């Protein structure tokens, strides 16, 4: 891999030094953008998984104790509110993830067009 990179770089300079210079400028910018977006996306994905896991725990807890929850109508409402809150949180984080991915794809396409 290293020898291919060196040979390709030498050939690019001989074929078109302007294009090679452009790549030397664009590739570090592209790497920086990818690193920044991957950090954002990783953080949002972790939050998303944690919220969905909490919602799953609530549903398992409620379904495991369904008789107790049914005896107390306030408990049933409270459990539903807790579950709905976690699902809503997951939905909101999912929207942020989608925007982050869309922004990443857009910036990547923009830099590729340079």
C-alpha positions, -999 to 999 in steps of 0.1 A, spaced: 0 0 0 28 24 8 47 18 -24 15 23 -44 8 56 -27 43 69 -34 43 57 -70 8 72 -76 19 105 -61 50 106 -83 29 98 -114 3 125 -105 31 151 -102 45 141 -136 11 140 -153 -4 172 -137 14 190 -110 -16 214 -106 -40 186 -99 -15 170 -75 -12 204 -57 -50 206 -55 -52 172 -40 -26 181 -14 -48 210 -4 -82 193 -5 -74 159 11 -64 173 45 -95 195 46 -116 164 37 -99 144 64 -106 171 89 -143 173 80 -146 135 81 -130 133 115 -152 161 129 -185 147 116 -176 111 127 -172 124 163 -206 141 161 -222 111 145 -206 87 170 -219 108 199 -254 110 185 -255 72 177 -245 64 213 -272 87 227 -297 71 204 -289 36 214 -289 45 251 -323 61 249 -338 32 230 -323 8 255 -340 27 283 -373 26 265 -368 -12 261 -361 -15 298 -393 4 307 -414 -18 284 -399 -50 298 -404 -38 333 -440 -29 327 -449 -60 308 -432 -81 335 -454 -65 361 -485 -60 341 -509 -72 369 -494 -47 393 -495 -19 368 -531 -26 359 -542 -25 396 -531 11 397 -544 31 369 -520 60 378 -491 35 375 -503 26 340 -505 62 330 -471 69 345 -455 40 328 -470 50 295 -457 86 299 -422 73 308 -421 51 278 -435 77 254 -410 102 268 -381 79 260 -394 71 225 -398 108 218 -363 114 230 -351 86 207 -370 102 178 -355 136 184 -320 122 186 -327 102 154 -337 134 136 -304 150 148 -285 119 135 -303 122 101 -294 159 99 -258 152 108 -255 125 82 -272 147 55 -249 175 64 -219 152 62 -230 139 28 -236 174 15 -202 187 27 -185 157 13 -202 162 -21 -193 198 -20 -156 191 -13 -156 163 -39 -169 189 -65 -139 212 -58 
